[in-house]
Amino acid sequence: MIVRVVKMTFKPEAVEEFKAIFEASKEKIKAQNGCHYLSMLQDIHQPTIFFTYSYWAAEENLQDYKNSSVFGSVWPRTKALFADRPEAWSLHQHIELE
């Protein structure tokens, strides 16, 4: 299992637009082959900072998504709203706590 965490900092005036993009795209992202989970998190003290958190069956599934038309339509619109460079991590999940 691959856990993908992406940190994004938006221009204050772009926060609502990002939320709308995410809301309109989340089901298409979740429908991608190998995507088992997707969520969006907002920092409680810095409301312009968001994280997306997703689980992928394998790194190949994540790469396929990044090469998909869904990503190709979502990422450019999201990227235009950034106030700072995004950061991303792909992590192996070794232990799952229930």
C-alpha positions as CSV (number, residue, x, y, z in Angstrom):
1,M,0.0,0.0,0.0
2,I,1.3,3.5,-0.9
3,V,0.1,6.5,1.1
4,R,0.4,9.8,-0.9
5,V,0.4,13.0,1.1
6,V,0.5,16.3,-0.7
7,K,0.8,19.7,1.1
8,M,-0.6,22.7,-0.7
9,T,-0.6,26.4,0.3
10,F,-3.1,28.5,-1.5
11,K,-3.6,32.2,-2.0
12,P,-6.3,33.3,0.6
13,E,-8.7,34.3,-2.2
14,A,-8.3,30.9,-3.8
15,V,-9.3,28.6,-0.9
16,E,-13.0,28.4,-1.9
17,E,-12.1,27.7,-5.5
18,F,-9.8,24.9,-4.5
19,K,-12.5,23.4,-2.3
20,A,-14.9,23.5,-5.3
21,I,-12.3,21.8,-7.6
22,F,-11.7,19.1,-5.0
23,E,-15.5,18.5,-4.5
24,A,-16.1,18.3,-8.2
25,S,-13.1,15.9,-8.8
26,K,-13.0,13.6,-5.7
27,E,-15.3,10.9,-7.1
28,K,-13.3,10.7,-10.4
29,I,-10.0,10.5,-8.4
30,K,-11.4,7.8,-6.1
31,A,-12.6,5.8,-9.2
32,Q,-9.0,5.6,-10.5
33,N,-7.7,2.0,-10.6
34,G,-5.9,1.2,-7.3
35,C,-7.2,4.2,-5.3
36,H,-8.5,2.9,-2.0
37,Y,-9.0,6.1,-0.1
38,L,-8.9,9.9,-0.6
39,S,-9.4,12.8,1.8
40,M,-8.7,16.5,2.0
41,L,-7.5,18.1,5.3
42,Q,-7.2,21.8,6.2
43,D,-4.8,23.2,8.8
44,I,-6.8,24.4,11.8
45,H,-4.4,27.4,12.4
46,Q,-3.4,28.2,8.8
47,P,-6.6,27.9,6.7
48,T,-4.7,28.4,3.4
49,I,-2.8,25.1,4.0
50,F,-4.4,21.9,2.8
51,F,-3.2,18.3,2.5
52,T,-4.6,15.5,0.4
53,Y,-4.2,12.1,1.7
54,S,-4.7,9.0,-0.4
55,Y,-4.1,5.3,-0.4
56,W,-3.0,3.5,-3.5
57,A,-2.6,-0.3,-4.1
58,A,0.8,0.2,-5.7
59,E,3.1,2.9,-6.9
60,E,2.2,2.0,-10.5
61,N,-1.5,2.9,-9.8
62,L,-0.4,6.3,-8.5
63,Q,1.8,6.9,-11.6
64,D,-1.1,5.9,-13.8
65,Y,-3.3,8.4,-12.1
66,K,-0.7,11.1,-12.5
67,N,-0.6,10.3,-16.2
68,S,-4.4,10.3,-16.5
69,S,-6.8,12.8,-18.1
70,V,-8.4,13.3,-14.6
71,F,-5.1,14.5,-13.2
72,G,-4.4,16.4,-16.3
73,S,-7.6,18.4,-15.8
74,V,-7.4,18.8,-12.0
75,W,-3.7,19.6,-11.4
76,P,-3.3,22.6,-13.7
77,R,-6.4,24.3,-12.2
78,T,-5.2,23.6,-8.7
79,K,-1.6,24.6,-9.4
80,A,-2.7,28.1,-10.6
81,L,-4.1,28.8,-7.1
82,F,-0.9,28.1,-5.1
83,A,0.8,30.7,-3.0
84,D,3.8,28.4,-2.4
85,R,5.3,25.3,-4.0
86,P,3.5,22.1,-3.1
87,E,5.3,19.3,-1.2
88,A,4.5,15.6,-1.8
89,W,5.5,12.4,-0.2
90,S,4.8,8.8,-1.3
91,L,5.1,6.5,1.7
92,H,4.9,2.7,2.3
93,Q,2.4,1.8,5.0
94,H,3.9,-0.8,7.2
95,I,1.5,-0.9,10.1
96,E,-2.2,-0.2,10.2
97,L,-3.8,0.6,13.5
98,E,-7.5,0.1,13.9
